[in-house]
Structures are given as structure tokens and as C-alpha cells.
Amino acid sequence: MPVIAVADTSDLTAVEAIYGGVHALQIVWTDSNGRLPWEPGYANSPGSQRLLGSH
């Protein structure tokens, strides 16, 4: 599974309050055909996996 760097960590306020600056990674899963959300023919709905960074 690919991993992407999270670009906007503003939703991680609790983590930031405890640890200070936040650097996060997101694991991205494929659809049932092995396609990633940014690949043509991705079968899952656009809202099924919120991408927090770019690939």
C-alpha cells in the first residue's frame, strides 16, 4: 500500500497540543481491482477515502 505525506494537519489538534509540530503519513488503500484513488477507473466513490496529501 502506498503512503503519502499529509499536507494539512490542522485536524490533528489533539496530537499537536501534546507533541507540538505534527508530521503525519497516510496509508492509501486500493479498490477491489487494485487501483489507487488517483488512477483511472478507480471503482470506489470519491468520498470513500479522504486523501490528506498528494501522491
C-alpha positions as CSV (number, residue, x, y, z in Angstrom):
1,M,0.0,0.0,0.0
2,P,1.3,3.4,-0.8
3,V,1.9,6.1,1.8
4,I,1.5,9.8,1.2
5,A,2.6,12.8,3.3
6,V,-0.3,14.6,5.0
7,A,-0.2,18.2,3.7
8,D,-2.8,19.7,6.1
9,T,-2.5,18.6,9.7
10,S,-5.0,21.1,11.0
11,D,-7.4,18.3,12.0
12,L,-4.8,16.8,14.3
13,T,-5.2,19.4,17.0
14,A,-5.0,17.0,20.0
15,V,-1.8,15.4,18.7
16,E,-0.3,18.9,18.1
17,A,-1.3,20.1,21.6
18,I,0.5,17.1,23.1
19,Y,3.6,16.8,20.9
20,G,4.0,20.2,19.2
21,G,4.6,20.1,15.5
22,V,3.0,17.3,13.6
23,H,4.3,15.3,10.6
24,A,1.9,12.6,9.5
25,L,1.6,10.0,6.8
26,Q,-1.5,8.4,5.4
27,I,-1.8,4.8,4.1
28,V,-3.8,4.8,0.9
29,W,-5.8,1.6,0.0
30,T,-6.7,0.4,-3.4
31,D,-10.2,-0.5,-4.7
32,S,-11.2,-4.2,-5.3
33,N,-9.3,-4.0,-8.7
34,G,-6.1,-2.8,-7.2
35,R,-6.4,0.8,-8.5
36,L,-5.5,3.8,-6.4
37,P,-7.8,6.8,-6.0
38,W,-5.8,8.9,-8.5
39,E,-5.8,6.2,-11.1
40,P,-8.3,6.0,-14.0
41,G,-11.1,3.6,-13.4
42,Y,-11.0,3.7,-9.5
43,A,-14.1,1.9,-8.5
44,N,-14.9,3.4,-5.1
45,S,-16.8,6.6,-4.6
46,P,-14.8,9.8,-4.3
47,G,-15.7,10.2,-0.6
48,S,-14.8,6.7,0.5
49,Q,-11.2,7.7,1.2
50,R,-10.3,11.2,2.0
51,L,-6.8,12.0,0.7
52,L,-4.9,14.3,3.1
53,G,-2.0,14.9,0.7
54,S,-0.9,14.4,-2.8
55,H,0.6,11.4,-4.5
